Structures are given as C-alpha cells and as structure tokens.
Amino acid sequence: MAGLSEWPAARRVARAVFSRFPGIHAAYRRLRGRPGVVRYVAAPAAPAGKPFIELRVRAQGPAPVTRDEAAAWCGAQTLVELRGVGYADSGTIVWTTEAEGEGEAKAAQRSVTPGSSPWFFAPRRLPDVSPAFLESAALVLAAEQIDALAVPAGPSPDAVEHTVHRSGAFELVTSEGNVRALTDTLTGKTVARRAPRSGEKAFAYRRDAYVSTRPMGEIFSVGLRDARAVLRRAAPPSGKPALLVVTSYLARGGVEEVLYQVLSRLTSRFEFLIVTLAPHEERLGDRRPDFAKLTPRLFGFGDLVHPDAMFGMLGALIDASAPVALYNANGTTWFYDVASELKRRFPAVRLIDQLYDHRAGYIDRYDERIRGAIDVCVATNARIARALIDERGWPEARAPVIRPCVAPPEAVPPGEQASRRGAHRAVLGAGEDTVVFLLAARMHPQKRPLDLVRVAGRVRDLPQLRFILVGGGVLEQEVDREIAAQASGNVARLPFRRDVPALVAAADVGCLVSDYEGLPVFLLEALSSGVPFLGTDVGEMGELLKASGAGVVVDRPGDLDAIEAAVRRLADRDVRSRLAARTREAARAFDAPACAEKYAEVFLG
C-alpha cells in the first residue's frame, strides 16, 4: 500500500493520531506489512557527468582550512568521490582539491557550481568524525529523502540530539537554550528557528527518522542532491566482491571472536561492510578497533538511527555496494522482521543467517516466511541443524554445520613463560598455589554467573580456591552485590578485558555453567591453552567435554550441588593434570583457517 509520506497533509494528521493512539499506529504498521518500506525510495536516474560529494570549508578568514588539509581529510574517507572546496567569506570558490597547476582559482570556478553537488560543510575546522559516520550520514540522506542535516556538538547529554531538514523546514530535538537560529554560513540567511514553548524542555518531536541520539562531534552540515547516485559509485574499486555483515554490536564475546577470526582470513577475497544494529555498550567491551583494521566501513546503525530508519539505510547501502551476500552474524531480531522484504527487493543478494542454539533464541523465528527469505542458515553444531531439518522443515542442503573456531594461543618464548604466567595470575589475585576457576562471559542470565558465586560460598573450606568472573552486562550489579554480601574473599569480578586469552592460559580451570550454548569460544580458548573445563551439558559443550575427556560435565544447569561436587573434584591437582593432557588434542578440530574457508564457500554459494 502507498505510504502516508507521499501526502504531507495526511502525514501531519496521521502523526497526530498515531502519537495519541499507539494501537492505531501498530495496526497501520501491520497493515503496511513491510518495515521501513515507505522510507525507501527508488533511485533516481543518474545525473549527467561525474557526481561528487563536496567537503565545503572556509579557505579565508579565521581558522582557514588549507587545500592540503582538505585533501588529506577527503583521502581518509570511504566515500571515494569526495572533494574539498575552499570558500572565501564572500562565498566565492578559492580552490578545490581537484584543481592543480596555474590558474587554480579559475579552474575551480569552472569545475564547481555552488549547489550542484551533495555537500558537507565544516564551519570551524574539519569534522572529527569516523569515515563510516560520514558515509552513514550520506546513507541517511539517500534513504530518507532528506534535503540536509546538521549535527551540532555538545559536551553533555542535553546537547542537540539531531536536526533533520525535510521539505524546506528544519525540525530539532534539543534542550532549552541550546539552539539559536540556524544559518547558512555561506549566505548568512536564517533557515529555521522556533523557540521552546512555556515549560517545554525539548521541542519538535520528529522520531521517525533521525541521525543521532547523542552528540556526534564538531558541527557540520550535509546538503543533498543526487546523493544516491554518488553512493552507487562509492564502493572502493578493489574488484573484490562485497560482503555485508550485520551483527548486534562489536563487543567482546564469542560471536565477535569467531567473526574476527573468519573475516581476518578472508580480507584478500572480500570487501567487508559491517553494520551494527544495537547501541554499543561499553560495559560489554569493545572490538571495534580490531574490526577497523579489516575495513574502515563500520556502520553503527544502532548508534545513529531509529530502528524505523534502518531498513532504508540498509537498502541504500546494498544499492551502493552491490554485495554478493548479507551475513547476519547473530544480529538483533530486527533482521528477521525485515528478511522477507530484503529478499523481495534484492533477490540477487544471498541472505545468510547463523544460529547458535537449537532450543532457545532466534530459532523460534524460523517459520515458513523466513524459510522463503533466507538462503542458508549456518548451524554452529549438529543439534541445531537437526532441529532445523526435523522440526522446522528446513532443507538439509541449506543448513551446513560450521563449528566455531579459535585462534592458536600466542607463542611465548620458553624463558618468558613463567614470568608472564605469574604476571597474569597476579591480575587474577592468585599466587602459585592458588587454584583459579575462571569464567569469562557476559554477566547475563544465559550464563548463570550467580551460580558460580554461590558455589564459591559453599567451598570456603578449601582456601586454595579462587573464583574469577570476567565480563560485564545486565547482571553485573547483582553479581557484585552477591559477592559483597557473601564476603567470602574467594570470588571477584573484573570488567571486560583485552587480555582474556592470556588470563585463560594463566587459570587452572575454565568454567561455564550456562542455561544454553551452541559451542562457546571461551571453552575452545581454554582447551587450546591446555586448561581443563567445567561445563553444563548444553549445546555441544557437554558432548565435546565427554568425548574428549578434557573436563567435567554437570548434567543440569542450576544444579548447585552438582556444580559444587565438580569444583571439589577439580580442586585435586592430579585430576586437573589428567584432564589437561587431553585438552589440546580436543582443540585441534577447531582450526580457524578451515573454518574461514567453509564460510567463504557459503558466502559465495
């Protein structure tokens, strides 16, 4: 059905009705049936000539930007057809980053007509933003049919959230006193202003499309004219096929570790674009710097836009990069909401999903509609594949099993092994005779971290034992309160750390007492480091430990008596030594290069 956005008057009435009666809005969205479709607009015909996006800067007056500075900034961006244009205070063009040799100003005036290109404007200095944010802004513009946007800076959460210029009128969300008249810096013309009403902290409530829920750095504006044509040409000309990866966030966890190991081995074969759908949470750790080494094209949709605007942005990104496949690496449930419409609009793009459990989580989304949209579902263990085939009617050929992989532990010179181990055991608060039980995971109900804390309280008669939990998440405060209340002194929690593999190697036992798992990477890290493991019989964790003899398995999650018995057994040095002798052999089956090759075959079909 046609979207209300096609008729401004109807849109205003509908917005008023929807804001007062959310049930009517929900019914409209169900009737419309396609998330975000009204925000996605077919690409216009490409304009004649070579399109550009311009970075507009002041070349004269206070704090001028030089042509070399602008050229360096443009060269660091992912929008390949981006050029700098330096303006005088009078509005005339002084230089462009394209003009060379004598007659530079004259050449610049011939090659640039003000208003002829999409543009970004840096009013005081070059914007200090990531390349992917600039490209994301252009995606917003192209997907949302926005004429211009501005992102003002501010040191506090009360600073301007966003500015959207649509159909000739700016609409703002801000706090009192933060917004003055917005002016076109080149012409001095005031383009928008509205004072807050009495008692009103924020004004102009556009929530259906916005650019940021937080300050994004130095003020810069974006103008739009044929930005979609530029985006279609913006993919780097490497000749490699593009792979679009969608995930929840790039935190520190098993999903991110496997994804990194796979992608890092495929950089010579694919051009990666990575989209995160959920806001980044610092307490979960940060792997974004690691992934930025693989590609500059990291798009934080969860940090930049409302979920209703994501479909249009993702569509514009697919238009721009023409990926061979879209891989949902444990993304949010939003992916399943839009999968059918993605396949309808982009039938040539392979949609690939990954499942990590056979009885909980996203497998519940696998119905007839998803079966018609997703080309391949990667099962991380055989149980998931069998549940898909036997219980969900999934074709066997479309459910390959690719088990997680783990990087081999860092090689440490023999002369440094003892000192490094001692240093990392000191981080864990452990002496040489201490037996360290280590759990490194999100503090989340799935992982049941409180069970390990409570068991620690039960074994205080074994003073050599120490329990360390590494990670953050929704349960971290509850875990900390339980540790403080217990006051046993034999258990502690550390926030997420970058040196977890080294801490694993320095521990004596790895632990996961989870409610459900696929095949946890933390288990594989422990085995590859020669560390025996205590795990519950969920996913493939129990199967692997039983088959390899590399650990102790508790049959039922939440059975504190059984967990306590396993801990007491593992307190024995001889038991740990026998189990440790089998660990590295068990880890050999999870080779990272072989895993990456299997994923490459799936990506390419």
N, C-alpha and C positions, 0 to 999 in steps of 0.2 A: 504494500500500500504506500501511497505517497507520504512523505514526511511533512509534519507541520512547519518545518523550517522553510518550506517553499513560499509560505504566505505570512509576512511579518505581523499583520493584524491578528490572524488566527493564532500565531505563535505567542503573542502577548496574552491573549485571552487564555490559551491553554496553560501557559506558565502560571498564571494566577490561580486557575482551577487546580492544577496539579500540586501547587505548593500548599493549598488548603486541604485537599483531599488526596492523600498519598495512595489510597486504594484505587482511585480512578487512574492515577498515573501508572501504577503497576499493571492494571488491566490494559491500558493503552500499549505498554511495552510488550505485554504478552501477545496482544493482537498484532502488533507490528512484527513480532516474531524474529527479528534479526538484530542482535545487539549492535548498536552504533551505525546501522546502515544509513540512516538519514544524515549522518555526519560524513559519509564517504561519498565523494563526488567524482564522476568520471573525468579522466584527464582531458584537458582541452587540447586542441591541435597545437603542435609545437610551433613557436613563433619563428619567423624568418630570421636567418642569421644565427650567430653563435650566442646562446644565452649565458649570462653571468649572474652571480650574486656579488654585490659590491660591499666592501667594508668602507664606510664613509668616516673620515676623520678630519680634524682641523689641522691644516698644514701651516697656518699662521696664527698669531695671537698667543695668548697664554698657553703654556704647556703644549706646544705643537708636536705632532707626530711626524717623524720623517718617513720618506718613502721606503728606506731600507727597513725600518722597524715594521712598517705595514706589510712589506713583502715577506719578512721573516714570520710574522704572525699568520698571514694567509697560508704560507707554506706548511705550517704546522697543523692545519685543519684537515678534516676529512672531506669537506666539500671541495672537490678538485677544481671546479670552475669558479673560483673566488678571487676577486681582485680588489686591491686597495685603491681608493680615490681620495686625494687630499684636496680639501676645500679651503678657500680664503674666507675671511669673515664676511666678505661681500656676497658669498655664495658661488663665486666662480671657481672653476676647477684649476688647481695649480699643477697637479701631477696625477698620474695613475701608475700602478706597479707594472703596467704593460709597456708604457712609453719608454723609449730608450734613445740615446744619442741627442743630437742637436734638435732644437725646436720642440723640446719636450712638452711645454705648455700647449703649444699649438696642436701637437699630435694628440694630447689628452683631450682637448676640446673637440677634436674631430671624432674620437673614438667613444666618447661618453656623452650621453644626453641625460641631464638630470631627470629622474623619474622613469627612465627607460628600462631599469633593471630592478630585480629584487635587491634590497639593501639592508645592511646593518649599520647602525650609527653609534660610534663611541664618543661621547661628549667631552670627556676629560682625559682619558687615556685608553689604551687598548683594553678591551674587556678581558678580565682574568677568568675565563671560563674554559672548561674542557672542550676539546674538539667535538666530542659526541654531543655535548649540550647544544652547541651551535647547530649541528645537523639536526638534532631533535627539535630545536625551535623551528627550523625550516619545515620539518615534517608536520609539526602542529599547524603551521600556516597552510601548507598544501592540503592537509587532510581536513581542516576545519573551515576552509574558505575565509580565513581571517585576513583582513587587509593589512594590519600592522599590530605589533605588540611591543610593550616596553616592560622591562624588569628592573624596577628601582632597587637599590641596595638598602640595607639597614642592619644594624648590629643586633637588634632584638627581635624576638618572635612577633612583636607588634608591628614590625615594619610592613611595608606594602607586600601583599601576597601576590597579586597579579593584576595585570592590565590587559584587557582584550579590546582591540579596536575592530569593531564589526559594523559594516554598513555605515561608516562615517561617524560613529559615536563611541568614545571611549567608555568603558564600564570598569569600575575599580572595586577591589575589596581591600580595605585599609583600616587603620585605626585613626582615631581623632588626631588632627593636627599634622599628620604626616604628608598630606598631599596638597600641593599648591597647583596652580594652573600648569597643565602640560602644554608645552610649546614646541613647535617645530624649530629646532635650534638654528637651522639654516635661514628660515624666513622670519622667525620671531612671532609667527602667528599662533594665537592661542587656539588649540583644537578641542579642549574639553575642560570642564570644571563643574563640580557640584559640591556644595557644602553639606556636611552631615546634618541630618535633622536633629531636633532637640532630643537629648538623651540617647542618641544613637552612636554606638562605638564604631560600627562598621557600616559601610553603605555600598549600594549597587551589588546585588546578590547574584551574580551570574555564577552558577555552579556546574553548568553542563559542559563547559569547555574552558579549561584554564591551563596556565603554563607552570605555575609553581605554587606550592603551599608553604614555601619558606624563601627567605632572601637568597638571591642567586648571584650576588656579586655586583660589580660596578654597573651603573645604569647603562643600558644600551637598548636601542630600539630596532625593530625589524620591519621593513616595508615589504610588501608582497606584490609582485607582478610576474605571472608565469613561473612561480617557484616550482611548480610540479614539473615543468619542462626541464628545469635545471636539475632537479632531483633525479630525473630519469637518466641523466648523464653523469651523476655524481659517483658512481661506483668506480673504485680505482681500476685502471686498465691493466690489471695483472694477468688477465687471461685465465685465471683460476676460477672454477665455479664458486659461487657464493653459497654459504650455509648460514641460515638464520637460526640462531639458538634462542629459545625462550625459556626462562627459568624464574623462580620466585625472587631470589636475591643471590648475591655472591658473598655468602658468609663463610664461616669456617665449619665445614661439615663433610660428611662422606660424599654427598651428591656433588658438591663443588670439587672435591679432590679427584673423583673419578672423571668428571668433566674436564678438569685441567689436564690430567694425565692423557686423556684421549686427544683433546684438541692440540696440545703441545706437540704431539707426534704427527699431526696432520697439517701443520702450517704450510708445508710445501705443496699441498694438494688442494686446499680450500682457502677462500677469503671468508673470514668469520665476521658475523654481525651478532652481537649478544644483547638481548633485551631482557631487563628485569622487570617483573610485574608488581612486586610488592615493595613498599618503602624499606630502605636499608635501615637495619637496627644495629647500632654499634655494639650492643651487648652480645650479639651473635658472632662477633669477629668480622674481619674484612679481607676478602680475597680479591677485591677489585684491582689492586696494584699488580697482582700476579697475572690476571687475565688481560690487563692493559699491555703486558709485554707481548701478548699473542695478537692483539688487534686494538687499534685506537677506537674502534666503533662499538663502544659500550653505551647502550641507551637505557637510562634509568626511568622507564615509563612510570614505575611506581612512585618515584620521587618527583616527577614532573607534571603528571596529568591525572585528572579524574578517570576512574575506570571506564566511564562512558565515552571518553575521548580516545581510548587506547585502540579500538578497532580501526578507526580512521587513520591513526598514526601507523599502525602495523601494515595496513593496506598501502599507504604511501611508501613505506619502507620496502615492501615487496615490489611495488612498481619501480622504485629507484634501483634496486639491486638485483632483481630477477633471480632469486635464489633457486637452486635445484631442489632444496628441501627445507622445511621448517621442522626443527627438532625441539620438542617440548621436554626439557630435562627437569622433570619434577617441578613444573611451573604451578601456578595457582589454579583454582577451579575455574577461573575466568576463561582459560584456554578451552575447556570443554563446552562452555557456553557459546563460544564463537566458532568452534571447529567446523560445524556444518556449513556456516556461511563462508568461512575461509575457503573450504573446498569448492563451494559453488562459484565463488568469484575468481579463484586461482586454481583451476583444475590441474594445471601443469606442475604445480608445486607439491612435492611429496610431503605429506603430513606424518610425522613420526613421533610417537609417544614413548614414554618409559614408565614402567610400573615397578614398584619396589616391594609390594606385598600382595598376597593372594586372598586375604580376607578382610583387609581394612584399607581405608583411604580411597584413592582415586579409582580403584577397580569397580567401585559402586557406580561410577559414571558410565560404565561400558554397557550401553544399551544398543538397540537397533540403529538409532540415529548416529551414534558415534562409530558404529561398525561401518557405516556408509561414508564416513568422513575421513577417518584415519587410515592411512595406507599400511603402516607397520606399527606394532606395539612391541617394543623391546622388553622382554621379561628378564629380570635380574637373577631369577633362579627357576628351576624346572617346575616348582609348585605353582608359580604364577602362570606359566604357560599352560599347565594342565587345567587350572581353574578357568582361564580364558576359553580354552577349547571345549572343555567338557560342560562347563556351567554357563558360559556366556555365548556359545555358538560362534566363537571366533575361528576363522580359517587357520589351520595349523601352519601354513606357509607364511602367514603374516604375524607369527608370534615367535621370532627367533629368541633363543636364550643366550644372552651375553652377560656373563657374570662380572661383577666389579673387578677392578684391577688395583694394584698398589705399586708404587714406585719402590725399587730396591732401597734399603737403608743406605744412608751416606757412608761411604768408605772412610774409616778413621785409621790413621797410621797406628800400628801396634803400640808405639811409645806414648801415644796420647790417649789411648782408650781409658785407662784408669782415671786420669785426671779429668777427662770430660765427663765420665760417668759420675765421679764424685761431685763435680760442679752442678750437674743436673739433679742429683739426689739432694744436694743442699737446697735447691729451689723447692723441692718437694718436702723439705724439712725432715730428711731422713739421713740417719747415719749408716755406716756399712752393715751393721747387724739388724737394721730395721727391715721389715718385710712390707713393701709398699704395694697396696692394691689400688690401681689407677682406673678411674672411669673418665673418659674424655668424650663429652657429648653435650648436646643441648640440654638445658635444665627444663625438660618438657615431660608431661605425663606419659608419653610413649616410652621414655627411657627409665621411668620409675626411680629417679635418683634418691628419693626419700627412703626407699627400701634399704639401700646400701648404708645410708646414715644410721638408720635404726638398727641394722645388724652390727654396725660398729659399736653401738652402745651395749650390745649383748656380749661382746668378746673382750671386754675390758680386762678380763683375767689373763689375756695374752698381751702383755705390754709391748712386745716387739712389733705388733701390727700397727700400720698406719694407713688410713684410707684417704685418698686424694680425689676430689671431683674437679675436673677442669671444664669450664664452659659457662655460658650464661643463657638466659631465656626466661620464659614466663614463670618458672618455679624458683628462680634464683633467690628471691627474698624469703620464700617459705623454707627453702633448703638452709639458708643462712640462719633463720630463726630456730630451726630444729637443731642445727649444730650448736648454737649458743645455749639453747635450753638444755641440751644433753650434757654439755660441759665435760665431756669425757677426755678431751685433749688428743684423741687419736684419729680425728677426722677433720678435714678442712676443704674449703672450696676455693679454687683460683679462677679468675676470669679467663676467657679465651686467650690463647697464646699462639704465637707463630712457631714456637719450638716444640710443638706437641710430639712430632716423631722422635726427637731427642729425649723427651720426658718418658715416652713409651719405652725406649731402649733402656732407660735408667730404672724403670719399675721392675717389680718382681712378678706381678700378676696383673693382667688386664681384666676388666670387668664390664659386662653389660647385662643388666637384669631386666631387659625391656619387655614390654607388653607385646610388641610385634616388631619385626625387622624383615628386610629382604636378605641381604648378606652384608653386614656392616663393614665399612672400610676400616674402622678402628680395630676390629678383630683381625683383619688381614695385616694391618700395620704391626700389631703385636706379634703375630706368628712370624712375619718376615724378620722381626728383630730378635727372635728366639725367646719370646716371653709367653709363658703358658696363660691360659684364659679360663675365666669363669663366666658362663653364659646361660641364658634361659633357652629352652627348646622351642624357639620361634623362627620362622622363615627357614633359611638354610644354615643358621648359626649352629643349632644343636646337631644337625646332620654332619656338618664339617668336623665339629669337635669330637663327635663319637667315632666317625670313620677314621680320623687321623690319630686319635688318642692324644691330642695336643692340649686338652683341657678337661674341665669338669662341667657337666651339664646339669642344670636344675630343670626338672620336668615342667613345672608350672610357674608362670610369673606371679609374683606376690606371695610366694610361699617362703616366709621369713625363716622358718625352721630349717627348710632345705638349704636356703642360701647360707645360713649360719653354719650348718654342717659342712658345706663345701668350703667355706672360709677356714674352718678349723682343720680340714684335711689339707688345704693348700698352705697352711702355716708350717707344715713339715718340709724341711729343705730337700729331703730325699724324694718326696712326691713331686715337688716342683722340678727337680732335676730330671726325673724320668719323663715328665710331660714336655719339658723344654727340648729334650733331644728329638722330639718328633715335629716341632713347630715349623722349622724352615722347609722341611720336605713338603709339608702341607701347603705352604705359601707359594711354592713354585708353580702351582696351577693357575695363578692369578697374575700372569705376565702382562705388563702394560702394553708393550708393542703389539702383541697378538690381539689384545682387547681393542686397541685402536683400529687395527686392520678390519676387524669384524664390523665395527661401527662405520668405517668408510664404505664397506660393501652395502650396508643398509642405507646410508645417506645417498649413495649413487644409484641404488636399485639394481 
